[in-house]
Amino acid sequence: MDLSNQIVKEKLLDENFDLESASLELDEEPSKETTNNVSFQLSFEEKDLDKQDILIPKKEKNIINQQLLDGLSNKELKEIISHIQLRKDSPALINIDQMASVLNDASPELAAEILRGIDWAHASQIIAKIRDRSAVGNLYRLSPGAEGLMKAEVVGMRSEWPISHALSVLRKSGLKSADLQNLFVVDKGGLLLGSIDLPDLVFSDPRKHVRDVMSINTVSVELGTDREKCARLMETHGLRAIPVVNNSGILQGVISIEELVQVAEDEATEDMFKMVGMSIQDRVIGPLKSSFKRRLPWLAINLGTVLLAGFVLSLFSSSLTRFSVLAIFLPVVMGQAGIAGTQTLTLVVRSLALGDITTKDTRKILIREGILALIQGFCVTVLLFGVVLLWQSELFLALLVATAMMLNLFVAAAGGVLVPILMKYFKMDPASSSAVVVTTMTDIAGIIVYLGLANLMVAYI
């Protein structure tokens, strides 16, 4: 190894070395070994700008670093990489082929640790070039997409095989019976052609070929497909498993229904936590500091919305002062609408997450929930009208409370539909803050409708 490479290796193996902040600088005194009449040595950026050396621009720095790293062997690169923390731009220094070559000789644990420090766009390219298929399956688990759920050990039956030969291959494969439930048919190049059920294979004429009994209507997903989309496809088509292919249609692995059931449970739990301003990482027995940091912002936001509702209420303070009986039923009107809005909101948010509805269905959903709100409102207000009339013996007060309740339930239903759909339209997570918005909307609407009607009917109360 030449002197420049030795310098790189020594510096890279330093435990305090940071690949992102490392740079190459010009040497003012040409006493060190030179390359093309330009001498250089490895240096590090100082926090104190007065002490900082003249640095080569990042683009040129990466080119020089690449030239140095190209001179290292796979063994030396593996040793270096295992001692440093890779950053998101590290693939600019170590190219895809070079990194894949290094990881082919590394342990699965080291490979996984290295790839965690690289963005998935680069990591997936590196994984695709690794020879060990079992190791690839474990590395794909790092992905947030479909490949993070799939098993790389998948049975690919060649379409031209006689069924007798296919059965012989299965017997010798050593796979578990559960893995043999998901059989897929490929061509010589691994291109997915279809699927076949094990019973169909076993009970077919052994002289036939696999292509004669396979099903060509096979639903598949590509690498990188969103996990929720995979779950929706499996539910829609009633699948036990779904194959994963690359952008060329080559079979890469299979996702079982067990994996997707877990995804659905995790997503439902996450949405539930988000709707109340919490994180899925929160635990009953856990660090107080992390729970405090996650919950406080939402409490602060909610405080702001409650104060807003209080301000609106203050605008009607004279009516409440003159007719204190109005205050008795204000929480009833606001509370019932809040519950109704939360019911609608929960249904719409979950339906959006599952893909059962889209923003195009807004009108249809709004009409349905509006009709439901009127029917529910009629039932509740009839009961409430009777209670108020018997309790206070005031006909107009009972009519006021019942009317305000009916109108506010309709507003709650509209808010429960429109708020999450609008958030989805603007690329926001409907589960994250819809509940706060809808609750505030129903509270303010309840105050305005109830006390506004009271001002109009004041002469009769």
ABEGO torsion letter per residue (X at the ends): XBAAAAAAAAAAABAABBAAABBBBBBABBABBBBGGBBBBBBBBBABAAABBBBBBAAAAAAAAAAAAAABBAAAAAAAAAABBBBAAAAAABBAAAAAAAAAABBAAAAAAAAAABBAAAAAAAAAABABAAAAAAAAAABABAAAABBABBBBBBAABBAAAAAAAAAAAGBBAAAAABBBBBBAAGBBAEBBBAAAAAABBAABBAAAABBABBBBBBBGBBAAAAAAAAAAAGBABBBBBBAAGBBAEBBBAAAAAAAAAAAAAAAAAAAAGBBAABBABBBAAAAAAAAAAAAAAAAAAAAAAAAAAAAAAAAAAABAAAAAAAAAAAAAAAAAAAAAAAAAAAAAAAGABBAAAAAAAAAAAAAAAAAAAAAAAAAAAAAAAAAAGBAAAAAAAAAAAAAAAAAAAAAAAAAAAAAAAAGBBAAAAAAAAAAAAAAAAAAAAAAAAAAAAAAAX
